[in-house]
Amino acid sequence: MSEIIILFIGAIAAGLMGSLTGLGGGVIIIPLLTLGFGVPMHYAIGASLISVIGTSSGAAVAFVKEGFTNMRIGMFLEIATTAGAVSGALVSGFLNPNTIGIIFASILILTVLLNLKGKPDHQEELSKGSLADKLKLYGTFPDKDGLKHYASKNTIPGFLMMIFAGAMSGLLGIGSGALKVLAMDNMMKLPFKVSTTTSNFMIGVTAVAGALIYFQRGQIIPVIAAPVLIGVVVGSFIGSKTLMISKTKKLKVFFAIVITILSIYMMYNGVTKNFH
């Protein structure tokens, strides 16, 4: 019982940190479970995916109501992320936990770097006759000056990047939000508010696809997943309220250092064969 309470408190901290940095709770949950509690890697990934579904769903509803999320672009790209997530989850069953730990640490460092990098804010015109035009991958979002129009670019490269983002989600049990935003910001040239909110909407659906594979394999244990899910949701809620009054830039740098240290330690564990 005491272990469940400690796990719950740890999950609150993970949700809080994930919310304040924008990286999501999954990036903390995996090291917490594997390094802190000795949970086997695949069971930790299963629990993390459940927490990702919970945190994404709550925020996604609010963003859709506010008119920032582009449902059409999100559903189109979900074809890629869902296929990627199922593939990643299936591949994970054949991989050694140490290999997954090393990949996780590498992707985590990449995610931190992408998160610290300045985000471009595009507002592209629609190219008539383009793939984005044919698929209606454009829209508007509310701004202080009224509705702003935008359109997607580089549809195929963005779609392919989403397959990779989905695969990393299914393989590692993370939301891969930073990779999704990279595809939509840098490749598809979508406005920052649209890409972040649409990514959040997509994360939950992607995580469900991966979680189904882990559930089928019996690698989602309720006694681990339940306190993790509740804790991360509570932590994310506290984080969303704290975000209004906190100095986010300093927090991001501090948490980036913490997460980088965790990544290096996970990589070290992967190389020295300490994962289960």
C-alpha positions in Angstrom: 0.0 0.0 0.0 2.8 2.4 0.9 4.4 1.7 -2.5 1.2 2.7 -4.3 1.0 6.0 -2.3 4.7 6.8 -3.2 4.0 5.9 -6.8 0.9 8.2 -6.8 3.0 11.1 -5.3 5.7 10.5 -7.9 3.1 10.5 -10.7 1.8 13.9 -9.5 5.3 15.2 -9.7 5.7 13.8 -13.2 2.4 15.3 -14.3 3.3 18.7 -12.8 6.8 18.7 -14.4 5.4 17.5 -17.8 2.7 20.1 -17.7 5.1 23.0 -16.9 7.6 22.0 -19.5 5.1 21.0 -22.2 6.9 17.6 -22.5 4.0 15.6 -21.0 4.2 13.2 -18.0 5.3 10.2 -19.9 8.9 11.4 -20.1 9.2 11.3 -16.3 6.9 8.2 -15.7 9.2 5.8 -17.5 12.4 6.7 -15.6 10.3 6.9 -12.3 8.9 3.3 -12.8 12.0 1.6 -14.2 14.8 3.3 -12.2 12.8 4.2 -9.0 10.5 1.2 -8.6 12.2 -1.5 -10.7 9.1 -2.0 -12.9 10.0 -4.0 -16.0 10.4 -1.7 -19.1 7.4 -3.0 -21.0 5.0 -2.7 -18.0 6.3 0.9 -17.4 5.5 1.8 -21.1 2.0 0.3 -20.8 1.3 2.4 -17.6 2.8 5.5 -19.2 0.5 5.2 -22.3 -2.5 5.0 -20.1 -1.4 8.3 -18.4 -0.8 9.9 -21.8 -4.4 9.1 -22.8 -5.8 10.7 -19.6 -3.8 13.9 -19.7 -4.3 14.5 -23.5 -8.1 13.9 -23.4 -8.8 16.6 -20.8 -6.8 19.3 -22.5 -7.9 18.4 -26.0 -11.6 19.1 -25.2 -10.8 22.6 -24.0 -8.7 23.4 -27.1 -11.3 22.1 -29.5 -14.0 24.4 -27.9 -11.7 27.4 -28.2 -11.3 26.8 -31.9 -7.6 26.3 -32.2 -7.5 22.6 -32.9 -7.8 21.7 -36.6 -9.8 18.5 -36.5 -9.4 17.7 -40.2 -5.6 18.0 -40.1 -5.5 16.1 -36.9 -7.7 13.2 -38.2 -5.6 13.1 -41.5 -2.3 12.9 -39.6 -3.8 10.4 -37.1 -3.7 7.8 -40.0 0.1 8.2 -39.9 0.6 8.3 -36.1 -1.8 5.4 -35.4 -0.1 3.2 -38.0 3.3 4.2 -36.4 2.1 3.6 -32.9 0.8 0.1 -33.7 4.1 -0.7 -35.5 6.2 0.7 -32.6 4.2 -1.2 -30.0 4.6 -4.5 -32.0 8.3 -3.9 -32.5 8.8 -3.3 -28.7 7.7 -6.9 -28.0 10.8 -8.1 -29.9 13.3 -5.6 -28.4 15.5 -6.0 -25.4 14.5 -3.7 -22.5 18.0 -2.2 -22.5 17.8 -1.3 -26.2 14.4 0.4 -25.5 16.0 2.3 -22.6 18.9 3.6 -24.8 16.4 4.7 -27.6 14.2 6.3 -24.9 17.1 8.3 -23.5 18.2 9.4 -27.0 14.7 10.6 -28.0 14.3 12.3 -24.6 17.4 14.4 -25.2 16.2 15.3 -28.7 12.8 16.2 -27.2 14.4 18.5 -24.6 16.5 20.3 -27.3 13.4 20.7 -29.5 11.4 22.1 -26.5 14.1 24.7 -25.6 14.4 25.8 -29.2 12.4 28.9 -30.3 9.2 28.0 -32.1 8.5 29.5 -35.5 5.0 31.0 -36.0 3.9 30.5 -39.6 0.8 31.8 -41.4 0.9 30.4 -44.9 -1.4 31.2 -47.9 -3.3 28.3 -49.5 -1.7 27.1 -52.8 -4.5 26.3 -55.2 -4.4 22.8 -56.6 -1.9 21.6 -54.0 -2.4 18.4 -51.9 -3.4 20.6 -48.9 -6.0 22.2 -51.1 -7.4 18.9 -52.3 -7.5 17.5 -48.8 -8.8 20.8 -47.3 -5.9 21.0 -44.9 -6.5 24.7 -44.0 -8.6 26.7 -41.6 -8.9 29.6 -39.2 -8.1 30.3 -35.6 -9.2 33.1 -33.2 -6.8 36.0 -32.5 -7.2 39.3 -30.8 -7.5 40.9 -34.3 -10.2 38.4 -35.3 -10.0 35.1 -37.3 -6.7 34.4 -38.9 -6.5 32.1 -42.0 -3.7 29.5 -42.6 -2.9 26.6 -44.8 -0.7 23.5 -44.6 2.5 23.0 -46.7 4.7 20.0 -47.4 1.9 17.5 -46.7 3.9 14.3 -47.6 7.0 15.1 -45.5 4.8 16.0 -42.5 2.8 12.8 -42.9 6.0 10.7 -42.9 7.3 12.5 -39.8 4.1 11.7 -38.1 4.6 7.9 -38.8 8.0 8.3 -36.9 6.4 10.2 -34.1 3.7 7.6 -33.7 6.3 4.8 -33.8 8.2 6.4 -30.9 5.0 6.8 -28.9 4.1 3.1 -29.3 7.7 2.0 -28.7 8.5 4.2 -25.7 5.2 5.0 -24.1 5.4 8.8 -24.6 3.1 11.3 -26.3 5.8 12.3 -28.8 4.3 15.8 -28.7 7.6 17.5 -29.5 8.0 15.3 -32.7 4.4 16.0 -33.7 4.9 19.8 -33.2 8.2 19.6 -35.2 6.3 18.0 -38.1 3.5 20.6 -38.0 5.7 23.7 -37.2 8.8 23.1 -39.3 7.5 21.0 -42.1 3.9 21.8 -42.6 4.3 25.5 -41.6 1.2 25.6 -39.4 0.7 28.4 -36.9 2.2 27.6 -33.4 -1.1 27.6 -31.6 -2.7 25.4 -34.2 0.2 22.8 -34.2 0.4 22.6 -30.4 -3.4 22.2 -29.8 -3.8 19.8 -32.8 -0.8 17.8 -31.5 -2.5 17.5 -28.1 -5.7 16.3 -29.6 -3.7 13.6 -31.6 -1.6 12.4 -28.7 -4.5 10.6 -26.9 -5.6 8.8 -30.0 -2.0 7.7 -30.8 -1.5 6.4 -27.2 -4.8 4.4 -27.4 -3.5 2.6 -30.5 -0.2 1.7 -28.8 -1.9 0.8 -25.4 -4.2 -1.8 -27.1 -1.1 -3.8 -28.1 0.4 -3.7 -24.6 -3.1 -4.6 -23.1 -3.3 -7.6 -25.5 0.1 -8.7 -24.3 -0.9 -8.4 -20.6 1.6 -5.6 -20.0 -0.8 -3.1 -18.5 -1.2 -3.9 -14.8 -4.1 -1.9 -13.1 -2.2 -1.7 -9.8 0.5 0.2 -11.5 -1.5 2.0 -14.3 -4.3 3.3 -12.0 -2.2 5.4 -9.5 0.0 6.6 -12.4 -3.0 7.8 -14.4 -4.7 9.6 -11.4 -1.4 11.1 -10.2 -0.4 12.4 -13.6 -3.9 13.9 -14.3 -3.8 15.6 -10.8 -0.2 16.9 -11.4 -1.1 18.2 -14.9 -4.1 20.1 -13.5 -1.9 21.7 -10.8 0.7 22.5 -13.5 -1.9 24.2 -15.7 -2.9 26.5 -12.8 0.8 27.1 -11.8 1.7 28.0 -15.3 -0.2 31.3 -15.1 2.0 32.6 -12.3 5.4 30.8 -12.9 8.4 32.0 -14.8 8.2 29.3 -17.5 11.6 30.0 -19.2 13.6 29.4 -16.0 11.5 26.4 -15.2 12.0 24.9 -18.7 15.8 25.3 -18.4 15.8 23.7 -14.9 13.6 20.8 -15.9 15.6 20.4 -19.1 18.7 19.8 -17.0 16.9 17.4 -14.7 15.5 15.4 -17.7 18.9 15.4 -19.5 20.5 13.9 -16.3 17.7 11.3 -16.2 18.3 10.5 -19.9 22.1 10.0 -19.4 21.4 7.8 -16.4 18.9 5.7 -18.4 21.4 5.4 -21.2 24.0 4.2 -18.7 21.6 1.6 -17.3 20.8 0.4 -20.8 24.5 -0.1 -21.6 25.3 -1.8 -18.3 22.3 -4.1 -18.6 20.3 -3.1 -15.5 16.8 -3.0 -17.0 14.3 -5.8 -16.6 
